[in-house]
Amino acid sequence: MATPAPQADELVGADRVALGRLEAAASYVVELLRDPGGEIRVVGGQLDLGSDVVVPGHPDDLALEPVEGLDPGTVWAIDGGSCVVADGRAFQVAAFRAARVRFAGGGIRAVDAPALDLQALSGPSLDAAARDALAELLGHPPETLPELKRPVDAFREWAEWRTVLATIAEAAAGDLVLVDGSLHGGPLVPGDVVRRAHALAVERDVSLAGVVKASTLYWGRNAPLVTLLKRRGDRELGRETWAARISTDPIFGRLYVGDIFVAHLAPTAPYAFRVDVARGPAEPTAILGRLAGLSRDPAFVGYPYPLARAHQAARVTGYAVADVRRAFRAALARQGLSDDDVEVLFQDFHEILNRS
Amino acid sequence: MSDPLAYKGRIFGRSVLEAAFRSFYGSDLFLGELLAAEDPDRARRFLFRVIQVTYGSDSADPGWAERTAGAYMSGDVAGSPYTLHDPEQRIYKVATCQPLGYIDAGGAFRKPKSLPAQFARVTAPTPEDFAFLRERMGDLTIGLLRSGEDTIDLEVGIRGDTITSHVGVFATTGMGKSNLMKVLAGQILASQGRYACLLFDPHGEYLEGGGGLRRGLRHHPWAADRLKVYATRAAGAGATALRLALSEITQGDLQTAYQWSHAQEDAIWRLVRYYGEDWIVTVGEEQDVPALAEQLSVATSTLQVIQRRAQRILEMPCISRDLSQPSLSERIVEELTDGYSVLVDTSGLSWMEEILVASVITRRLLETYAQLYQSDRDLFDRLPPTLVALEEAQRVLARAQRNDENVFPRLAREGRKFKVGLCAVSQQPKLIDDELLSQFNTFFILGLADERDRSILRGSSKQDVSDLGPEIQTLMPGEAIITNLEAPFALPARVSLYEEYLKSVAGPSPMPPVPPDAGGGFVE
């Protein structure tokens, strides 16, 4: 059999790319944006449906309504941070925490950044820990357990929602509680947890909203809806603060605790965000106005400042990860594990391959 | 903490010779500010001077500040200004400091040879932190210790006996030279004869104050008792008309005051050879210059220059060729030896004539003291250390002026031995011969804009001022840095305003009141 003639590759920096593949990929993206299709899609797994929610719609049909910045009042913001301390393949040691801040009178008045919680998890113990965590969040034992591909993410999100529930219970009437992420629940957080938090918020006259940094709202053939609306807003409105209500279809009203918006929260913000506003004591326009009032910090233009501070309070930096890992190894040694055993336990052949 | 304003931050680095500390965003830190850091473990208290201040942030992104500034600007352009929330929680200041030394457990000051404790608390210093300076500050105080733009309640100055090791006062116009000189001279007056000062006053401002509400040495409480005033022009009853003998003027004085070409110097040498002490009169009054030139075998044009200068000297009202009228230079020197200060108002003279006068009197002073040093050590020992102060001293101390006949370089080199010091006041120290500048043990450095001026002082200062360039550059009028051998480090000072200083000077005790029955005459 004749050997096929070798194709010329493209030299890209120090490596090569198969001939024509760069152009093909770029062409796909350009075409996707030019002709994305005709419906709006909320990615499957949300809303407890197990499949995508698809409603007819076109981004050009969504109204971009101006948003007037308002006095934010008292705002609570919650975010989580985590890292894998040790990955033994069969088991994992995860560190996580949820932090919150309270914003009032134009500045952060309190920062709660608890110590990292550590969980060593595998098989049955992972299931038991998940069951306990979800039982606490739901107020009753869960009927099923989600698939935990990355347990550290689950424990972080559960910690966040525990803090959300506690914060709503602590907040005063009129306060706004901000969550990092959407208000739809998801594969790890059952929708009942969100609904429980929502019910508590309504009961206490507290507003609840979520801001999503990486949205899974898509249009048509998976064109990113937030990006498309931001581009439209820039072209049509210029430097303005605006919001577009996405959840115009009645199906959202039946399935969701509130409304979904794409919002551009500061005139010169380089980003727009998906913002979920739960039905509650205040109109969504008022909540969006408060969020716009919070999004005028020059270091985080267009993003609610308390959420940025909550993120900073929760995050586990690279230095902290190294410290925790070192401390964990020391704890293993104190409990009798030899250095060689520690090395064998945590060795990762990928690292050797990558270093070679 | 008792005084939250005193708490400045915590040290985080960097070396024995350079410290850095983090401060609050709202802390107002100044170049030259003095600070203290506690090291309780070793019972030491470190002293620092701020030499640079920058911003810092906790952001891991090195471009955070630039990006944030850009976001601010975008908001401004869009007519939608943004506001940084909680700046105190997010940004801060970093001060780089020059360690000055530390006070050990026994209260002794030591040079910086070790690190302060990492993360040591930095606070504003207290007057007690600088108590060790009191004994080093001497009796000629000129103001208060300065910390940034504030002062610490500690008087700073120099020891009177160090004025013979020469004093430099350097500043650009308007930075407070004259005020400092008045305060310094005022302190010498107030010493009541312990020290003496010969002050050449080219603008009359030292004596009268310089107009307006300014006060001069004439207004000093001790002026009537300790100040003698001479004027080269009619100056009323407050001053004696200065009179110097023509015969006193030497070739060295002329070389100091005027620039001479080699041909001119040669011609003067020939004139002296032919006419002796009368050469100035001869050439000044000569009607036939070409004939005289031919007689001397010099060029006519050369002799014409000499004649013009000789005529100008002969026309000076303070120069007398009448041998029956003794020169007052001797009297001036006697007054100085008696502990009086002498001010010579030269405001009517050109700057060359002023130097000529200063040269004659200074030479006489130096020679008298030198002679006493050799002939009568007991009397010499009782002489008050004497300071000769000259404005625009670069005129006589420049490298180009270096010659054996110039009395001022000689004074800078030999004066200390004979108890005579030179106070060189100059706006342009860069023009002063650096070899001479190294003879000056005390510098008063006020604001200097020219880097070359600061550079020459860095090389000659008796304290390391290499890190103080920005501070010197930003000194305000009246702010100074003092360097000398007695100070443990370059001292920041705020010079007293002369008018305020006068209020603090206790003058001579008034005569006791006349007893009620004194009018009755002697009791039989």
Interface residues (C-beta under 8 A of the other chain):
Chain A: F103 G106 G107 I108 R239 A266 P267 T268 R296 D297 P298 A299 V301 Y305 R309 T317
Chain B: S59 A60 W64 R67 T68 A69 A71 Y72 S74 G75 V77 A78 S80 Y82 T83 L84 H85 D86 Q89 R90
